[in-house]
């Protein structure tokens, strides 16, 4: 008899727990509230896309995604309005940013995280916090991009020089590099044009950007005016 009486009580307790969870995750969302939050999210997303475009090359699809991402996150947060639902939704959404199919550079990842943070703020009704985040991060980003490059990345070049096969390439340009570059390292040597020419690849750090043309002119005089290619050196550490 005791077990029989305990069964209905356990069922009632289970139903009460379920009702409490449903009551906690249910909110009275008005259309005016949703319209205001959606408008603000879309406006902030457009501002984020504009800031991301500043001195940066990005695809149209990524900019479009960046503009609408705050609205999407805001809708998700408003629908699952509740501590448990919000936590699970945010955790799952942020995990998708890191484990994606294609790698992205550091600036793209920071822009995506900011867009999701803005959507989270507007979805929970903290519109002022969302506006403040976009204003502060946007201004700081633009100011940092306006600061001259202090790492010397613009001075690092990849230099490819073609020379005839009868020239000894060992130390052939050392005096020129000492004149115009802080350091120069030979990375590889390969034969081209059916083995009749050598292509030398150097990683060079120039003393200043103004000496690049003079460096190329002197190299052209020494290699018989054969092909010389000078380009930006890929740092390889911009991806996350």
N, C-alpha and C positions, 0 to 999 in steps of 0.2 A: 504493500500500500504506500510505503514511504517513497519508493522509486517512482510509482505512478504519479504521485502528487508533485514530485520534483520535476517531472518532464514538462508540464505546462508552465511552471515557473521559469525554467531555463529558456523556453521558447519566448516568453514575454520579455525576459531580460535581453535576449538577442534582438528582438524587434525594437526594443527601446534604444539599444545602442545604435542600430541601423538608422532609426529615425533621427537620433541626435546628430549622426554624421551627415545625413541628408539636409537637416536643418542648418548645420554649420556651413555647408558648401552651397547653399542656396542664397542668393542675394536678389534684392529688388533693384534691377538695373532699368532705369528709365531711358527712353529714346533720346531725350535731351542730353543726358549724361553721356550716353554712348556717342552721340553725334559730336559733342564737344571734344571728347577724348580722341575720337578718330581724326577729327580735323587737326587737332594739335599734333598728333602722332605723324600724320602725313606731312604737315609743314616742317616738323623737326627732321623727318626723314629726307625731305628735299634739301634742307640746309646741310645735313650730313653728307649727302651726295655731292653738293657743291663744294664743301670743304675738302672732301676726298679728291675731287678733280683738280684742286689747286696744286700746280707744279707736279702733276702726276698723270700718267697714262693708264687708263683703265677701260675695260670693255663696257659696252652699252648695257649688256645684260647684268653685269655686276652693279652698275650704278642704279639701274632700275630696281634690282633686289634690295640694295641699300636704302632706297627711298621708301619702299613698301614694307620692309621688315619690321619697323616699329609698330605699324598698324596691325600686322599679323600677330606679333607677340602680345600687343595690347588686347586683341580680341580673345586670344587664348587665356590670358590672365583674368579677363572679366568673366569668361564663361566658367572657369574653374575657381571662381573667387572663394577662397578658403585657405587656411594655413596648410593643410595636407595636400590639397590639389595644387596649390601654387608651388609648393616645394618640389613636387614630383614633376610638374610641367617645366619649371625652370631648369631643373637638373637634366632632364632629357633634352631640352632645347640646346643648352650650352654644350652638352656632350656631342651633339651633331656638328657644332662649329669646329671642334678640334679633330674629330674623326671623319673627315670628308675625303672624297676621291682625289681631288687635285690639290697640290700644295699651293699655299698663298704666302705672299710676303708679309712682313710684320705690320705694315701699315694697313693692309687689307683686313688682317685679323683684328686689329684694334678698332677699325671702323665697324666691323660686324658686331663685336662685343658691345661697343657703345650704342649701336642701333638697338640691340636686344635690351640693354639696360634702360634705354629711353622708353621702349615699349613696355617694359616691366613697371616703370614708374608711372606712366600714364594709365596703364591698365589697372593699377591699384589706386588711382585717383590723385597721385602726387604730380600734378601737372607742373607746378612750379619747380619741383626738383628736376623734372625732365628738361625744362627750358634752361635751368641753371647748368646742368651737365653739358648740354650742347654748347651753350655760350662759353663756358670755361674751357672745355676741351678744344672747341673750334678755334678760339683765340690763341690758346697755347700752341696748337698745331701749326697755325699760320706763322706765329712768331718764330717757332723753331725752324720752320722751313726758310724763313728770311735770313736766319743767321748764316754767315759764310761757313763753308765746309771746313771743320777743324780737324777732321780725321785724315786729311790728305788723300781721300779717295779719288778726287778729280785729277790728282797728279799721277795716279797709278795707271799705266798704259800697258797694253799688250802690243808688242812690236814684232812684225814679221818682215824679214828682209830676205830677198832672193839674191844670191851671188853665183857667179860662174863656178863650175866644178874645179877649175884650176887654182882657185884661191884657197889659202889655208884659213879656215874660219876661226881658228883658235886665237882669241884676243884681237881679232881684226878691228873691232870697233871700241876697244877699251878706252883709248884716248878721247874719243868723242863722247862716250858715256861719262867720263870723269869731268868733262867740260860742261855738260848740260843736265846730268842726272845725279841724284843723290845715291842711287844704287841701281844696278842692272844685273839680272840673273838670266843666264841662258837656260831655257826650259827644255827645248827639244830641237833636234835637227832631222830633217828628212829630205829625200831627193824628190825632185819634180821634173816634169818634162822629159820623161824617159831616162832619168838619171843624169841629164846634162846640166842640171842646176841644183843648188842646195837652197832649202828654205830654213832660215834660222828664226826661232821664236824666242823672244825675250820678254821678261816682265820688268818694266822700267818704272822708276819713280822720279819724275822730273823735278828740277829745282823750282820751276815756276811754269805756269801755263803759257807764258809768252815765248818760251824757248823751244816750243814743240816744232815750229816750222824750221828754225835754224838747225835743229837736230836732224830732221828729215832731209834737209838740203845737203848737209855734209855726208850723210849716209848715202844719198843718191850719187854724189860725186865719187864715192869710194867703191860702190858696188856696180859701177858702169851704167847707172841710170836704169837699173832693173826695178822690178816691182817692190815697193815698200808700203806696208799696211800698218797703220797705227790706230788702235781703237781702245775703247774703255775696257778696263780689266774688271771682269766679273768677280766681285768679292766673295760670292758663294755663301754669305751668311745673312742674307736678307729674308730667307724663308724661315717659317716656323713649323 
